[in-house]
C-alpha cells in the first residue's frame, strides 16, 4: 500500500518482549485541512518511549510505534495550513493534536487540553490510534508542527522536541533568569537540558547528582557547582539556598525528599518533570513548613514556549549532548535497552531513515 495510505514503522506487539521491534505498516488518521505529512529524517529516543513499551506506565494499545522527538521534511500540507510549506524542515514533539477551542487552549495551555492527543498510543476522535516517529512518516496538526531554525542540526533538534521543552517550560514559567539560584537534580537526558537552558537564561545554576563522573560535563554545560548527593549530609551546607529545584530524575521514589526540600529558599519550589514508574516517597504536610516550600510538576510545554526555546538555541548555538544510532530492529532495541539502563550520554537520536524507508 505505502504512503499516503499507509506508513511504515518499527513497532512492538508485546510489552513482555518490549525491546523486540518489527517493521510493520500502519494506517494514519484521515488527512484534514490543517494537517501536515512529514517524511521523517530522525527521531530522538525518550524515556517516555521506554516507560510505554515496558509497561511501566501501564498497558498501551498494541502494536505500537513509539517516538515523539521527530524531525523531518514537510511533504504535504493541508489547504488551511499557513505556518509551514512543502519542503520545510520541521519538528513534532509529544503532543500532536488538541481541540484549540477550550479555555485552556485559548490561554496557551494546550499542553493541558483535556481533549489532547499524544503523539503515539492515543485515540483520535475517529478512533485511529496515533503512532510515533520510529517510522517513515508522521501526520501532524499544524499547531504542533514547528519549523526548525537552519543552524540547528536535525540530530540535535530531535531531543529538543520533548526533553528540551519539558524542562524549558517550567524554567521560564518560574521566571528563571538573572538573580535566581537554580538547582538541576539529575544530569541525564532531561537534566543536561536543564543546565543548558537555565545557564543560557542567566540563572546561577547548580547540578545535583549522585554520579561523581558527571561533574566535568555539568560544569562544561554551565553549572557553577556540582553537588554530590551520594555524600553523607550533602544538603546541610545548602540549607535555604535554591529558589527552584528542577527534578529530572527517574528514581525519585528512592530519594530522601526532605533533604532536597531543605535546600529550598523560603517559598522555593521542588518541581518534578522526571516521571518514575513508582510513587513518590511518603511525605508529611509538616515537611513543607520549615521554609514554606512548594512541590509541583508539569507536562511538556506550549507552542509559544517551543518557538522561544528554538529561537534561543539558534541564537546561542546551544547543542545537546547526544549519541546517534541507525534505525533498525537492532538499533531500536539497543536504544530502548540502553536508555532503560541509563547507558547514554545523554540522549539518543535515531538516524539513517532513508536506508530503511527509502526516498
C-alpha positions as CSV (number, residue, x, y, z in Angstrom):
1,X,0.0,0.0,0.0
2,X,2.6,2.6,1.1
3,X,2.4,6.4,1.5
4,X,0.0,8.2,1.7
5,X,-2.5,5.4,2.7
6,X,-0.1,3.6,5.0
7,X,3.1,4.5,6.9
8,X,5.8,2.0,7.9
9,X,7.4,1.9,11.3
10,X,9.3,-0.2,13.9
11,X,6.6,-1.5,16.3
12,X,6.4,-3.7,19.4
13,X,3.5,-6.1,19.7
14,X,4.0,-7.4,23.3
15,X,5.1,-5.5,26.4
16,X,6.6,-8.6,27.8
17,X,9.0,-8.5,24.8
18,X,9.4,-4.7,25.0
19,X,12.6,-4.4,23.0
20,X,11.6,-6.7,20.1
21,X,10.8,-4.3,17.3
22,X,9.4,-5.4,13.9
23,X,8.9,-3.3,10.8
24,X,5.2,-3.1,10.0
25,X,2.7,-1.0,8.1
26,X,0.0,1.1,9.9
27,X,-2.7,3.4,8.8
28,X,-2.6,7.1,9.8
29,X,-5.6,9.2,10.6
30,X,-7.5,10.8,7.8
31,X,-5.7,13.8,6.3
32,X,-7.5,17.1,7.2
33,X,-7.1,20.7,6.1
34,X,-4.7,21.7,8.9
35,X,-2.6,18.5,8.7
36,X,1.0,18.2,7.6
37,X,2.6,15.0,6.3
38,X,6.2,14.7,7.3
39,X,8.8,12.4,5.9
40,X,10.9,11.6,8.9
41,X,14.7,12.2,8.9
42,X,15.5,11.3,12.5
43,X,13.8,10.8,15.9
44,X,15.0,11.2,19.5
45,X,14.6,8.4,22.0
46,X,12.8,9.5,25.1
47,X,12.4,7.9,28.5
48,X,8.7,8.0,27.8
49,X,9.2,5.5,25.0
50,X,10.8,3.1,27.5
51,X,8.1,3.6,30.1
52,X,5.5,2.9,27.4
53,X,6.9,-0.2,25.9
54,X,7.9,-1.8,29.2
55,X,4.5,-1.2,30.7
56,X,6.0,1.0,33.5
57,X,3.2,3.5,32.9
58,X,0.6,0.7,32.3
59,X,-0.9,-1.0,29.3
60,X,-0.7,0.6,25.9
61,X,-2.5,-0.1,22.6
62,X,-0.6,-2.7,20.6
63,X,1.1,-2.9,18.3
64,X,2.7,0.5,18.9
65,X,5.3,2.6,17.2
66,X,6.8,5.0,19.8
67,X,8.9,8.1,19.3
68,X,7.9,11.7,19.9
69,X,11.0,13.7,19.1
70,X,10.5,13.8,15.3
71,X,12.4,15.8,12.7
72,X,11.7,15.6,9.0
73,X,10.6,17.4,5.8
74,X,7.0,18.6,5.2
75,X,5.9,16.8,2.0
76,X,2.2,17.6,2.0
77,X,0.3,20.5,3.7
78,X,-3.5,20.9,4.2
79,X,-5.4,23.7,2.5
80,X,-5.7,25.8,5.7
81,X,-2.1,25.4,6.8
82,X,-0.4,28.8,7.0
83,X,2.8,28.3,9.1
84,X,4.5,25.6,7.1
85,X,5.1,25.0,3.4
86,X,6.2,21.9,1.5
87,X,9.9,21.4,1.8
88,X,10.3,23.0,5.3
89,X,12.3,21.1,7.9
90,X,10.0,20.7,10.8
91,X,9.7,19.0,14.2
92,X,7.0,17.4,16.2
93,X,7.0,16.7,19.9
94,X,5.0,14.7,22.4
95,X,1.6,16.2,21.5
96,X,0.1,16.1,18.1
97,X,-3.5,17.5,18.5
98,X,-5.7,19.5,20.8
99,X,-9.2,20.9,20.4
100,X,-7.8,24.5,20.3
101,X,-11.2,25.7,21.4
102,X,-11.4,25.1,25.2
103,X,-10.4,27.7,27.8
104,X,-7.1,26.0,28.3
105,X,-6.2,26.0,24.6
106,X,-7.3,29.7,24.3
107,X,-5.0,30.6,27.2
108,X,-1.9,29.0,25.6
109,X,-2.3,25.9,27.9
110,X,-3.0,23.5,25.1
111,X,-0.5,21.1,26.6
112,X,-3.1,20.5,29.3
113,X,-6.1,20.3,26.9
114,X,-8.4,17.5,28.2
115,X,-9.1,16.6,24.6
116,X,-5.4,16.5,23.6
117,X,-3.9,13.6,21.6
118,X,-0.4,12.3,22.5
119,X,1.9,11.7,19.5
120,X,1.7,7.9,20.0
121,X,-0.6,5.5,21.7
122,X,-3.6,7.8,21.9
123,X,-7.0,7.7,20.2
124,X,-8.2,10.4,17.8
125,X,-11.9,11.3,17.7
126,X,-12.3,8.8,14.8
127,X,-10.8,6.0,16.8
128,X,-7.5,5.9,15.0
129,X,-4.6,5.3,17.4
130,X,-1.7,7.8,16.9
131,X,1.7,6.2,16.1
132,X,5.1,7.8,16.6
133,X,8.4,8.6,15.0
134,X,10.2,5.3,14.7
135,X,8.5,5.4,11.3
136,X,8.7,6.5,7.7
137,X,6.2,9.4,8.1
138,X,4.0,11.2,10.6
139,X,0.8,13.1,10.1
140,X,0.6,16.1,12.4
141,X,-1.7,19.1,13.1
142,X,-0.1,22.4,12.0
143,X,-0.3,23.8,15.6
144,X,2.0,21.0,16.8
145,X,4.5,21.2,13.9
146,X,7.4,23.6,14.4
147,X,9.8,24.9,11.8
148,X,13.4,24.2,12.8
149,X,16.0,27.0,12.5
150,X,18.5,26.4,9.8
151,X,21.6,26.3,12.1
152,X,20.2,23.6,14.4
153,X,21.2,20.1,13.1
154,X,18.4,17.6,12.8
155,X,20.0,15.2,15.2
156,X,20.3,17.9,17.8
157,X,16.8,19.3,17.2
158,X,15.1,15.9,17.8
159,X,15.7,15.7,21.6
160,X,14.6,19.3,21.9
161,X,11.1,18.4,20.8
162,X,10.3,16.6,24.1
163,X,13.3,16.6,26.5
164,X,14.1,20.2,25.7
165,X,10.6,21.6,26.0
166,X,9.8,19.5,29.1
167,X,12.5,21.3,31.1
168,X,12.2,24.7,29.3
169,X,8.6,25.3,30.1
170,X,8.8,25.0,33.9
171,X,12.0,27.1,33.9
172,X,10.5,30.0,32.0
173,X,7.2,29.8,33.9
174,X,9.2,30.1,37.1
175,X,10.9,33.2,35.7
176,X,14.3,31.6,35.9
177,X,17.0,34.1,35.0
178,X,19.5,36.6,36.4
179,X,19.4,36.7,40.2
180,X,17.8,33.2,40.6
181,X,19.7,30.3,42.1
182,X,18.5,27.1,40.3
183,X,19.4,23.5,41.1
184,X,19.0,20.9,38.4
185,X,18.5,17.5,40.0
186,X,19.8,14.7,37.8
187,X,22.4,15.1,34.9
188,X,20.8,13.0,32.2
189,X,18.6,13.3,29.2
190,X,16.3,15.9,30.8
191,X,18.8,17.3,33.3
192,X,21.5,18.2,30.9
193,X,19.0,20.3,29.0
194,X,18.0,21.9,32.3
195,X,21.6,23.0,32.9
196,X,22.0,24.3,29.3
197,X,18.7,26.2,29.4
198,X,19.0,27.7,32.9
199,X,22.5,28.8,32.2
200,X,21.5,30.4,28.9
201,X,18.7,32.2,30.7
202,X,21.2,33.8,33.0
203,X,20.5,31.9,36.3
204,X,23.1,30.8,38.7
205,X,23.0,27.0,38.1
206,X,23.9,24.1,40.4
207,X,23.9,20.4,39.4
208,X,22.8,17.8,41.9
209,X,23.8,14.3,41.1
210,X,24.7,11.0,42.8
211,X,27.2,10.3,40.0
212,X,30.7,11.9,40.5
213,X,31.7,11.1,37.0
214,X,29.3,13.7,35.6
215,X,30.9,16.7,37.3
216,X,33.1,17.8,34.4
217,X,30.2,17.6,31.9
218,X,27.9,19.5,34.2
219,X,30.4,22.4,34.6
220,X,31.0,22.4,30.9
221,X,27.2,22.8,30.4
222,X,27.1,25.8,32.6
223,X,26.8,24.6,36.2
224,X,28.6,26.9,38.7
225,X,29.0,24.0,41.2
226,X,28.4,20.2,41.2
227,X,26.9,18.9,44.4
228,X,27.3,15.1,45.1
229,X,24.1,13.9,46.7
230,X,25.5,10.4,47.5
231,X,27.8,12.1,50.1
232,X,26.6,11.9,53.7
233,X,24.9,15.2,54.9
234,X,25.3,16.7,51.5
235,X,22.3,19.0,52.0
236,X,23.4,20.7,55.2
237,X,25.7,23.4,53.6
238,X,23.0,24.3,51.1
239,X,20.1,25.0,53.5
240,X,17.7,27.8,52.2
241,X,19.9,28.2,49.1
242,X,17.9,27.5,46.0
243,X,14.9,29.4,44.6
244,X,13.9,26.5,42.3
245,X,14.9,22.8,42.1
246,X,14.1,21.1,38.8
247,X,13.9,17.4,39.5
248,X,14.6,15.5,36.3
249,X,15.4,12.2,37.9
250,X,13.7,8.9,37.2
251,X,14.4,7.4,40.6
252,X,12.6,9.9,42.9
253,X,10.9,7.0,44.7
254,X,14.3,6.2,46.3
255,X,15.1,9.8,47.5
256,X,15.1,11.4,50.9
257,X,12.9,14.2,49.6
258,X,13.1,16.1,52.9
259,X,16.8,16.6,52.3
260,X,16.2,18.1,48.9
261,X,13.3,20.3,50.2
262,X,15.6,21.6,53.0
263,X,17.8,23.3,50.4
264,X,15.0,25.5,49.1
265,X,14.8,29.2,49.9
266,X,11.7,30.4,51.6
267,X,8.7,29.8,49.2
268,X,11.0,27.9,46.8
269,X,9.7,25.1,44.6
270,X,10.7,21.5,44.1
271,X,9.4,20.8,40.6
272,X,9.1,17.4,39.0
273,X,9.5,16.6,35.3
274,X,11.0,13.1,35.9
275,X,8.1,10.7,35.9
276,X,9.2,7.4,37.5
277,X,7.2,4.2,37.3
278,X,6.8,4.1,41.1
279,X,5.1,6.5,43.5
280,X,6.9,9.4,45.3
281,X,8.2,8.7,48.8
282,X,5.8,9.2,51.7
283,X,5.7,12.8,52.9
284,X,4.1,14.7,55.8
285,X,2.4,18.1,55.5
286,X,4.9,19.3,58.1
287,X,7.7,18.7,55.5
288,X,6.6,21.9,53.7
289,X,6.5,24.1,56.7
290,X,10.2,24.9,57.7
291,X,10.7,27.0,54.6
292,X,7.2,27.4,53.1
293,X,8.3,25.2,50.2
294,X,6.1,24.1,47.3
295,X,6.1,21.0,45.2
296,X,4.8,20.8,41.6
297,X,5.1,19.2,38.3
298,X,4.4,19.9,34.6
299,X,3.7,18.4,31.2
300,X,5.8,19.3,28.2
301,X,5.1,23.0,27.1
302,X,3.0,25.1,24.8
303,X,3.6,26.4,21.2
304,X,5.0,29.9,22.2
305,X,7.4,28.2,24.6
306,X,8.6,25.8,21.9
307,X,9.2,28.6,19.5
308,X,11.1,30.7,22.1
309,X,13.2,27.7,23.0
310,X,14.2,27.0,19.4
311,X,15.0,30.7,18.9
312,X,17.3,30.8,21.9
313,X,19.0,27.6,20.9
314,X,19.6,29.0,17.5
315,X,20.8,32.4,18.7
316,X,23.2,31.0,21.3
317,X,24.2,27.9,19.3
318,X,23.2,25.5,22.1
319,X,23.8,21.9,21.4
320,X,22.6,18.9,23.4
321,X,24.9,16.0,24.2
322,X,23.7,13.1,22.0
323,X,24.7,9.8,20.6
324,X,23.3,8.5,17.3
325,X,22.1,5.0,16.3
326,X,20.9,3.8,12.9
327,X,17.2,3.0,13.0
328,X,16.5,-0.8,12.5
329,X,15.2,-3.6,14.6
330,X,18.6,-3.8,16.2
331,X,19.0,-0.1,16.6
332,X,15.7,0.4,18.3
333,X,16.3,-2.5,20.6
334,X,19.7,-1.1,21.6
335,X,18.3,2.4,22.1
336,X,15.5,1.4,24.5
337,X,17.6,-1.1,26.4
338,X,20.4,1.3,27.0
339,X,18.0,4.1,28.0
340,X,16.4,1.7,30.4
341,X,19.9,1.1,31.9
342,X,20.8,4.8,31.8
343,X,23.6,4.0,29.5
344,X,23.6,7.0,27.2
345,X,25.4,10.4,27.2
346,X,22.9,11.9,27.5
347,X,20.3,11.4,24.7
348,X,19.9,9.1,21.7
349,X,18.8,10.2,18.2
350,X,17.8,7.5,15.7
351,X,19.2,8.4,12.2
352,X,19.6,6.7,8.9
353,X,16.0,6.7,8.0
354,X,16.5,6.7,4.2
355,X,18.4,3.4,4.4
356,X,15.4,1.5,5.7
357,X,12.4,3.5,4.5
358,X,13.8,4.7,1.1
359,X,13.4,8.1,-0.6
